[in-house]
Amino acid sequence: MCAMIADGPRKSFCYRRLTYLSAKYQLHVLLNELRELAAQKAVPHRDFYNTR
């Protein structure tokens, strides 16, 4: 397991992939924030117990 973690090319690939996915998620959050807030507010009686 330690050999897999210490492998240079694999480590670089994973780091770039995680950086890319993080940036992609942040873009999704920026583009859809208002839409998701509106969808949350459209649900009546919303709380932690009513999660349908």
TITIBA-184754 format. One line per 5 residues: number of its first residue (from 0); their letters; for each residue x negated, y negated, z negated of N, C-alpha, C, O, CB. Coordinates in Angstrom, 1 decimal, padded with zeros to 4 digits. Atoms other than C-alpha are relative to their C-alpha. Glycine has a CB too. Layout:
BEGIN
NUM = a = X,Y,Z,X,Y,Z,X,Y,Z,X,Y,Z,X,Y,Z | ...
//
This chain:
BEGIN
0 = mcami = -000.8,001.2,000.0,000.0,000.0,000.0,-000.9,-001.3,000.0,-000.6,-002.2,000.7,000.9,000.0,-001.2 | 000.9,001.2,000.1,-002.8,-002.4,-000.9,-000.7,-000.2,001.3,-001.0,-001.4,001.7,-001.0,000.2,-001.1 | 000.7,000.2,-001.3,-004.5,-001.7,002.4,000.9,-000.6,001.0,000.5,-001.5,001.8,-000.5,001.4,000.6 | -000.9,000.6,-000.9,-001.4,-002.6,004.3,000.2,-001.5,-000.3,000.2,-002.4,000.6,001.4,000.6,-000.1 | -000.2,001.4,000.4,-001.0,-005.9,002.3,-001.3,-000.8,000.4,-001.2,-002.0,000.8,000.2,-000.1,-001.5
5 = adgpr = 001.3,000.7,-000.3,-004.7,-006.8,002.9,-000.4,-000.1,001.4,-001.3,-000.7,001.8,-001.1,000.6,-000.8 | 000.3,000.0,-001.4,-004.6,-006.2,006.6,000.1,-001.4,000.6,001.2,-001.9,000.6,000.9,001.1,000.8 | 000.0,001.4,-000.4,-005.5,-009.5,008.2,001.0,-000.3,001.1,001.8,-001.2,000.9,-001.4,-000.3,000.6 | -001.0,000.3,-001.1,-003.5,-009.4,011.5,001.4,000.2,-000.5,002.3,-000.7,-000.1,-000.3,000.9,001.2 | -001.4,-000.2,000.5,-000.4,-008.0,009.8,000.4,-001.2,-001.0,001.5,-001.6,-000.9,000.1,001.3,-000.8
10 = ksfcy = -000.3,001.1,000.9,-000.7,-010.7,007.1,000.3,-001.3,000.7,001.2,-002.0,000.4,-001.2,-000.2,-001.0 | -000.2,001.2,-000.8,-001.0,-013.4,009.7,001.4,000.0,000.7,002.1,-001.0,000.7,-001.1,-000.2,001.0 | -001.3,-000.1,-000.7,002.0,-012.1,011.6,001.1,-000.2,-000.9,002.1,-000.9,-000.6,000.1,001.4,000.7 | -001.0,000.1,001.0,004.1,-011.8,008.5,000.2,-001.4,-000.5,001.3,-001.9,-000.6,-000.2,000.9,-001.2 | 000.0,001.4,000.4,003.2,-015.3,007.4,000.7,-000.9,001.1,001.5,-001.7,000.8,-001.4,-000.5,-000.3
15 = rrlty = -000.6,000.8,-001.1,004.1,-016.8,010.8,001.5,000.3,000.2,002.3,-000.6,000.4,-000.7,000.3,001.3 | -001.4,-000.4,-000.1,007.3,-014.8,010.9,000.9,-000.6,-001.1,001.9,-001.1,-000.8,000.1,001.5,000.0 | -000.7,000.6,001.1,008.4,-016.0,007.5,000.1,-001.5,000.1,001.2,-002.0,-000.2,-000.7,000.4,-001.3 | 000.0,001.5,-000.2,007.5,-019.6,008.3,001.1,-000.3,001.1,001.8,-001.2,000.9,-001.4,-000.5,000.5 | -001.0,000.2,-001.0,009.6,-019.3,011.5,001.4,000.2,-000.5,002.3,-000.7,-000.2,-000.3,000.9,001.2
20 = lsaky = -001.4,-000.2,000.5,012.6,-017.8,009.8,000.4,-001.0,-001.0,001.6,-001.4,-001.0,000.0,001.4,-000.7 | -000.3,001.1,001.0,012.4,-020.4,007.0,000.4,-001.2,000.8,001.4,-001.9,000.4,-001.2,-000.2,-000.9 | -000.3,001.2,-000.8,012.4,-023.2,009.6,001.3,000.2,000.7,002.1,-000.8,000.8,-001.1,-000.3,001.0 | -001.2,-000.2,-000.7,015.2,-021.6,011.5,001.2,-000.1,-001.0,002.3,-000.6,-000.6,000.0,001.4,000.6 | -001.0,000.1,001.0,017.3,-021.3,008.3,000.3,-001.5,-000.4,001.4,-001.9,-000.5,-000.3,000.8,-001.2
25 = qlhvl = -000.1,001.4,000.3,016.6,-024.9,007.4,000.8,-000.8,001.1,001.6,-001.7,000.8,-001.3,-000.7,-000.3 | -000.7,000.6,-001.1,017.8,-026.0,010.8,001.5,000.4,000.0,002.4,-000.5,000.2,-000.6,000.4,001.4 | -001.4,-000.5,000.1,021.0,-023.9,010.4,000.7,-000.8,-001.1,001.8,-001.2,-001.0,000.0,001.5,-000.3 | -000.6,000.7,001.1,021.6,-025.6,007.0,000.3,-001.4,000.4,001.4,-002.0,000.1,-000.9,000.0,-001.2 | -000.2,001.4,-000.4,021.2,-029.1,008.5,001.1,-000.1,001.0,001.9,-001.1,000.9,-001.3,-000.5,000.6
30 = lnelr = -001.0,000.1,-001.1,023.4,-028.4,011.5,001.4,000.4,-000.5,002.4,-000.1,000.0,-000.3,000.9,001.1 | -001.3,-000.5,000.4,026.2,-026.6,009.6,000.5,-000.4,-001.4,001.5,000.1,-001.9,000.0,001.5,000.1 | -000.4,000.4,001.4,026.3,-028.3,006.2,001.4,-000.6,-000.2,002.1,-000.1,-001.0,-001.1,-001.0,-000.5 | -001.3,000.6,000.1,029.3,-030.4,006.8,001.2,000.9,000.3,002.2,000.9,-000.3,000.1,-001.2,000.9 | -001.1,-001.0,-000.3,031.3,-027.6,008.4,000.2,001.0,-001.1,001.4,001.3,-001.4,-000.5,000.8,001.3
35 = elaaq = -000.2,-000.9,001.1,030.6,-025.3,005.5,000.7,-000.6,-001.2,001.5,000.0,-001.9,-001.4,000.6,-000.4 | -000.7,000.7,001.1,031.6,-027.9,003.0,001.5,-000.2,000.2,002.3,000.0,-000.7,-000.7,-001.4,-000.2 | -001.4,000.1,-000.3,034.8,-028.5,004.8,000.8,001.3,-000.1,001.9,001.3,-000.6,000.2,-000.6,001.5 | -000.7,-001.3,000.1,035.6,-024.8,004.9,000.1,000.4,-001.4,001.2,001.0,-001.8,-000.9,001.1,000.7 | -000.1,-000.3,001.4,034.9,-024.5,001.2,001.2,-000.8,-000.6,001.9,-000.3,-001.5,-001.3,-000.3,-000.8
40 = kavph = -001.0,000.8,000.6,037.2,-027.4,000.4,001.4,000.3,000.5,002.4,000.0,-000.1,-000.3,-001.5,000.3 | -001.3,-000.3,-000.6,040.0,-026.1,002.6,000.7,001.2,-000.7,001.9,001.4,-000.5,-000.2,000.4,001.5 | -000.6,-001.1,000.7,040.5,-023.1,000.4,000.6,-000.4,-001.4,-000.1,-001.0,-002.2,-001.1,001.1,-000.3 | -000.6,000.4,001.3,043.0,-023.8,-002.4,-000.3,001.0,-001.1,-000.6,002.1,-000.9,001.6,-000.1,000.2 | 000.3,-000.7,001.2,042.4,-022.6,-005.9,-001.3,000.7,000.0,-001.4,001.9,-000.3,001.2,001.1,-000.2
45 = rdfyn = 001.3,-000.7,-000.1,038.8,-021.9,-005.4,-000.7,-000.1,-001.3,-000.8,-001.1,-002.0,-000.9,-000.7,001.1 | 000.8,-000.1,001.2,036.7,-020.8,-008.3,-000.8,001.4,000.1,-000.7,002.0,001.1,000.9,000.0,-001.3 | 000.8,-001.2,-000.1,034.4,-017.9,-009.2,000.8,001.3,-000.1,000.3,002.3,000.2,-001.0,000.0,-001.2 | -000.9,-001.2,000.1,037.3,-015.5,-009.9,000.8,000.3,001.2,001.1,001.4,001.5,000.9,-000.2,-001.2 | -000.7,-000.2,-001.3,039.1,-016.0,-006.6,-000.9,000.0,001.2,-001.1,-001.1,001.8,001.1,-001.1,000.2
50 = tr = 001.0,000.0,-001.1,036.6,-014.9,-004.0,000.5,000.9,001.1,000.0,002.0,001.3,-001.4,000.5,-000.5 | -000.5,-000.8,-001.1,038.6,-013.7,-001.1,-000.5,-000.5,001.3,-000.2,000.0,002.4,001.5,000.0,000.0
//
